[in-house]
Amino acid sequence: MQRIVLAYSGGLDTSVAIRWLAETYGAEVIAVTLDLGQGRELADVRERALAIGAVRAHVIDAREEFVRGYILPALAAGALYEDRYPMATALARPLIARRLVEIARMEGADAIAHGCRGKGNDQVRLDVSARALDQSIRVIAPARIWDMTHAQTIEYARARAIQAPVALALPYSTDANLWGRSVECGVLEDAWVEPPDDVFTLTRAPRDCPDEPAYLEIAFDGGIPTGANGIDMPVLELIESLDTIAGAHGVGRIDMVENRLVGIKSREIYEAPAAVVLHAAHRELEKLVLPRDLERLTHDLARTYADLVYNGLWFSPTREAIDAFAGTIQPRVTGSVRLKLFKGNCHVVGRKSPFSLYEPDLATYEAGDRFDRTAAEGFIKIWGLPIETAARKAPAGPDAVRN
């Protein structure tokens, strides 16, 4: 009898998929669930999978691996899809694919399976990632094959006494992990409609936020966030704390129409309090410590990196090359950034670093416009020129250096 390793979320489609795969392929189904910070959703997921018919159910705490291997590299690269979306879902899929392939090898399985449908991006991310890791692996997507509507899927589950969270008229489709939460479908498919309050669970509405702002001072060491407001903590713990603090001040809501990988535009709602705060702080610190040409190149590569991740190409030499490039920069991304959180807004209000290229003596207008030795030393710091060369290249005269 063949074996199939299924990425099991505990929801309706993957719960039905356990029984459907067993009936359709005569296979033993092995459920795999990764804890990526979903929270209470995983409370009884193993028992549920076994009750439906899985022969084994692996539940793996992959939160630390998710942070170190996927979130931090994307943060270092400044990867925001279409300059806004921190890609919580997209970053999780290559990790899920890797674990599915590993467990398939361990279990002697013939194939892996997932619950993605045909209009979303995740089907491509999982399919492509799995094949990049193992070209011989067979990938099955039951929800693309069984041709059942949502109501029919519910009826299939009821007829077989499959216990799963179901509702005939689910208002939204959601996905969550520790880096953020995505919401789509229902009334959100009308791009003109303001998102109802019940869409959001991680962030307060601005009207319900405190009337006094909160200040966060985020510390970085080599591009890695190490603490907030003078308290050092592991990155995983820091993300959870920032979700709570920033979410309480309404920070982290994203409402966008994005270009999906499959060729359509989609209206998406995201909540990502910690991701929004950390990306803003990291980006500002880079601006402080990098010379202009390098900072702009970094920004250009960030877009390429985000496109690769969004399009399911995590396991690609291009992404690895950008990681290597970002790695050469990160040692300078050390210092602190102060942010002001107030009723849904997040503003950078301060920044400092031992590698700062900002020179108050050069920026001030108090000393006049004459190009003097202080300015020459500034050129040395930025361009690495000998002081004599910098002085010779400097324009002469009182009106030579202007903003």
C-alpha positions in Angstrom: 0.0 0.0 0.0 1.3 3.4 -0.9 1.9 6.2 1.6 1.1 9.9 1.2 2.3 12.6 3.5 -0.3 15.4 3.9 0.3 18.9 5.1 -2.5 19.0 7.6 -3.9 22.3 8.9 -6.8 20.9 10.9 -9.3 22.8 8.7 -12.1 21.4 6.5 -10.3 20.8 3.3 -7.3 19.0 4.8 -9.5 17.0 7.1 -11.6 15.8 4.1 -8.3 15.2 2.2 -7.3 12.5 4.8 -10.3 10.4 4.0 -10.4 11.3 0.3 -6.8 10.3 -0.3 -7.3 7.0 1.5 -10.4 6.2 -0.5 -9.1 7.5 -3.9 -5.6 6.1 -3.8 -6.0 3.2 -1.3 -3.2 4.9 0.6 -2.0 5.3 4.1 -2.1 8.9 5.0 0.4 10.5 7.3 -0.5 13.9 8.6 2.1 16.6 9.2 1.4 19.8 11.0 4.0 22.5 11.7 3.6 24.9 14.6 4.6 28.2 13.1 2.9 30.3 15.8 -0.8 29.6 14.9 -1.7 29.4 18.6 -4.8 27.6 19.8 -5.6 26.1 16.4 -3.1 23.3 17.2 -4.6 22.2 20.5 -6.1 19.0 19.3 -4.8 18.7 15.8 -3.0 15.4 16.2 -6.1 13.7 17.8 -8.3 15.1 15.0 -6.1 13.7 12.3 -5.9 10.3 13.8 -9.7 10.2 14.4 -10.3 10.9 10.7 -8.1 8.1 9.6 -4.4 9.2 9.4 -2.1 6.3 10.3 0.3 8.7 12.0 0.3 12.4 12.8 3.4 14.5 13.2 3.1 17.8 15.0 6.4 19.7 14.9 7.4 22.9 16.7 9.1 24.8 13.9 8.8 28.3 15.2 12.5 28.8 15.9 13.5 27.4 12.5 10.9 29.7 10.9 12.4 32.7 12.6 16.1 31.9 12.0 15.9 30.4 8.6 13.2 32.4 6.9 12.0 35.5 8.7 15.4 36.9 9.6 16.8 36.5 6.1 13.7 38.2 4.6 14.1 41.0 7.1 17.8 41.5 6.3 16.8 41.7 2.6 14.0 44.2 3.3 11.6 41.9 1.5 8.1 43.5 1.3 6.0 42.3 -1.7 4.9 45.3 -3.7 6.4 47.5 -0.9 3.8 46.5 1.7 3.2 42.8 2.4 5.8 41.1 4.7 4.8 37.7 3.3 4.0 35.7 6.4 2.3 33.1 4.4 4.8 33.0 1.5 7.7 32.6 3.9 6.1 29.7 5.6 5.5 27.6 2.5 9.1 26.6 1.7 9.6 25.5 5.3 6.4 23.4 5.1 7.6 21.9 1.8 11.0 21.0 3.2 9.5 19.2 6.2 7.0 17.3 4.0 9.8 16.0 1.8 12.0 15.1 4.8 9.1 13.2 6.4 8.2 11.5 3.2 11.7 10.2 2.9 11.7 9.1 6.6 8.3 7.3 6.2 9.0 5.8 2.8 6.1 7.7 1.3 5.4 7.8 -2.4 3.9 11.3 -2.5 3.1 14.4 -0.6 -0.2 16.3 -0.6 -1.6 19.7 0.4 -5.0 21.3 0.7 -4.5 24.3 -1.7 -7.1 25.2 -4.3 -6.5 26.4 -7.8 -6.7 30.2 -7.6 -4.2 30.8 -4.8 -0.5 31.3 -4.7 0.3 28.6 -2.1 -0.3 25.7 -4.5 2.5 26.9 -6.7 4.8 27.7 -3.7 4.4 24.2 -2.3 4.6 22.4 -5.6 7.7 24.3 -6.8 9.5 24.1 -3.5 8.9 20.3 -3.1 10.2 19.7 -6.7 13.2 21.9 -6.1 14.1 19.7 -3.1 13.3 16.4 -4.7 12.6 16.2 -8.4 11.2 12.7 -8.1 8.5 13.5 -5.5 4.9 13.3 -6.5 2.7 16.2 -5.4 -1.1 15.7 -5.0 -3.5 18.6 -4.5 -6.9 17.0 -3.7 -8.9 20.2 -3.6 -7.8 20.8 -7.2 -8.9 17.3 -8.2 -12.1 16.5 -6.4 -14.2 19.2 -8.0 -16.4 19.8 -5.0 -17.8 23.2 -4.0 -17.4 24.3 -0.4 -21.0 23.1 0.4 -20.3 19.8 -1.2 -17.0 19.4 0.8 -19.0 20.0 4.0 -21.6 17.4 2.9 -18.7 14.9 2.1 -17.4 15.5 5.7 -20.9 15.0 7.3 -21.6 11.8 5.3 -18.4 10.3 6.7 -18.6 11.8 10.2 -15.4 13.8 9.7 -15.0 16.2 12.6 -13.6 19.5 11.3 -14.4 23.2 11.8 -17.0 23.9 9.2 -19.7 26.5 8.4 -21.8 26.6 5.3 -21.2 30.3 4.9 -17.7 31.0 6.1 -17.2 34.8 6.1 -13.5 34.7 5.4 -10.5 32.6 4.5 -7.7 33.1 7.0 -4.1 31.9 7.5 -1.9 32.9 10.4 1.5 32.4 11.9 3.8 34.3 14.2 4.9 36.7 11.4 1.3 37.8 10.5 -2.2 36.9 9.5 -3.9 37.0 6.1 -7.7 37.4 5.4 -9.6 37.1 2.2 -12.9 36.2 0.6 -16.4 37.2 1.6 -17.2 40.9 1.5 -13.5 41.6 1.1 -13.7 40.5 -2.6 -15.4 43.9 -3.2 -12.4 46.2 -3.4 -14.7 49.2 -2.6 -15.9 47.8 0.7 -14.2 48.9 3.9 -13.1 45.8 5.9 -15.5 45.1 8.7 -14.2 45.1 12.3 -14.5 41.4 12.6 -11.8 40.9 10.0 -9.1 41.9 12.6 -8.0 39.9 15.6 -4.4 41.1 16.2 -4.9 44.9 16.0 -7.3 47.4 17.5 -9.3 49.8 15.5 -7.7 53.3 15.8 -10.8 54.6 17.6 -10.2 52.0 20.4 -6.5 52.7 20.7 -5.0 54.5 23.7 -5.1 58.3 23.5 -1.4 58.5 24.4 1.3 57.2 22.0 3.7 54.4 22.8 7.4 54.6 22.1 9.5 51.6 21.1 13.3 51.6 20.9 14.3 48.5 18.9 18.0 47.4 19.2 19.8 45.6 16.4 23.1 43.8 16.4 24.3 42.8 12.9 20.9 43.3 11.4 19.2 41.0 14.0 16.7 42.6 16.4 17.9 41.9 19.9 15.4 43.7 22.2 13.0 46.5 22.9 13.2 49.4 25.3 16.4 48.3 26.9 15.3 44.7 27.5 17.1 41.9 25.6 15.1 39.0 24.4 15.2 36.2 21.8 13.8 37.1 18.4 10.8 34.8 18.8 9.9 36.3 22.1 10.5 39.8 20.7 8.1 39.2 17.8 5.4 38.0 20.2 5.9 41.1 22.4 5.8 43.5 19.5 2.6 41.9 18.2 1.0 42.6 21.5 2.3 46.2 21.9 1.9 47.4 18.3 -1.4 45.6 17.9 -2.8 47.4 20.9 -2.0 50.7 19.1 -3.6 49.6 15.9 -0.3 49.2 14.0 0.1 46.5 11.4 -3.1 46.6 9.3 -2.5 46.3 5.5 -5.3 46.6 2.9 -4.0 46.1 -0.6 -4.9 44.9 -4.1 -1.9 42.8 -5.1 -0.8 41.0 -8.2 -1.1 37.3 -7.6 1.4 34.8 -9.0 -1.4 33.0 -10.8 -2.1 36.1 -12.9 -5.0 37.8 -11.2 -5.4 40.8 -8.9 -6.6 40.0 -5.5 -7.8 42.2 -2.6 -6.0 41.1 0.6 -6.2 42.1 4.2 -3.1 41.5 6.4 -2.3 42.0 10.0 1.4 42.0 10.8 2.2 44.3 13.8 5.7 42.9 14.6 6.6 42.6 10.9 5.6 46.2 10.2 7.5 47.6 13.1 10.7 45.6 12.5 10.8 46.3 8.8 10.4 50.0 9.4 13.1 50.0 12.0 15.6 47.8 10.0 15.0 49.9 6.9 15.7 53.2 8.7 18.9 51.8 10.3 20.2 50.8 6.9 19.6 54.3 5.6 21.7 55.6 8.5 24.7 53.4 8.0 24.9 52.7 4.3 26.2 55.1 1.6 23.7 56.2 -0.9 24.6 53.9 -3.8 24.7 50.8 -1.6 21.4 51.7 0.1 19.6 52.1 -3.2 21.0 48.9 -4.6 19.8 47.2 -1.4 16.3 48.6 -2.0 16.3 47.4 -5.6 17.4 43.9 -4.6 14.7 43.8 -1.8 12.0 44.0 -4.5 13.6 41.1 -6.4 13.9 39.1 -3.2 10.3 39.7 -2.4 9.2 38.6 -5.8 11.2 35.4 -5.6 9.6 34.5 -2.2 6.1 35.5 -3.3 6.5 33.4 -6.5 7.6 30.3 -4.7 11.3 30.5 -5.7 12.8 30.3 -2.2 15.0 27.4 -3.2 16.8 29.3 -6.0 20.4 30.4 -6.5 19.2 34.0 -7.0 17.7 34.1 -3.5 20.8 32.6 -2.1 23.0 35.1 -3.8 20.9 38.0 -2.5 21.2 36.5 1.0 25.0 36.5 0.6 24.9 40.1 -0.5 22.7 41.1 2.4 25.0 39.2 4.8 27.9 41.5 3.9 25.9 44.5 4.9 24.3 43.4 8.1 27.3 43.8 10.4 26.9 47.6 10.0 23.2 47.4 10.7 23.8 47.8 14.4 22.3 50.4 16.6 18.8 51.5 17.8 15.7 52.9 16.2 13.0 54.7 18.2 9.4 54.5 16.9 6.2 56.2 17.9 3.0 54.2 17.8 -0.2 56.1 17.8 -3.7 55.1 16.6 -2.6 52.8 13.7 0.4 54.8 12.7 4.1 53.8 13.1 6.6 56.6 12.7 10.4 56.5 13.1 11.4 59.4 15.4 15.0 58.6 16.2 17.9 56.5 15.1 21.5 56.0 16.2 24.4 53.6 15.4 28.2 53.3 16.0 28.4 53.0 12.2 26.3 56.1 11.4 27.2 58.1 8.3 25.2 61.0 9.5 27.6 63.9 10.5 25.9 66.8 12.4 28.8 69.0 11.6 28.3 68.5 7.9 24.5 68.7 8.0 24.3 71.9 10.1 23.8 75.3 8.5 25.2 77.0 11.5 28.8 76.8 10.3 28.1 78.5 6.9 28.6 77.1 3.4 32.4 77.2 3.2 33.9 73.8 2.3 36.4 73.3 5.1 38.4 70.4 6.6 35.4 69.0 8.4 33.5 68.6 5.1 36.6 67.0 3.5 36.8 64.5 6.4 33.1 63.7 5.7 34.0 62.8 2.1 36.8 60.6 3.3 34.4 58.7 5.5 31.9 58.2 2.7 34.1 57.6 -0.3 37.4 56.4 1.3 39.5 59.2 -0.3 42.8 60.4 1.1 42.2 63.8 2.7 44.5 65.6 0.3 42.6 64.1 -2.7 39.3 65.1 -1.2 40.5 68.6 -0.6 41.7 68.9 -4.2 38.4 67.6 -5.6 36.4 70.0 -3.4 34.9 73.0 -5.2 36.3 76.3 -4.2 34.6 79.5 -3.2 31.9 80.5 -0.7 29.1 79.4 -2.9 30.5 76.1 -4.0 28.7 73.8 -1.6 25.0 74.2 -1.5 22.1 71.9 -0.6 
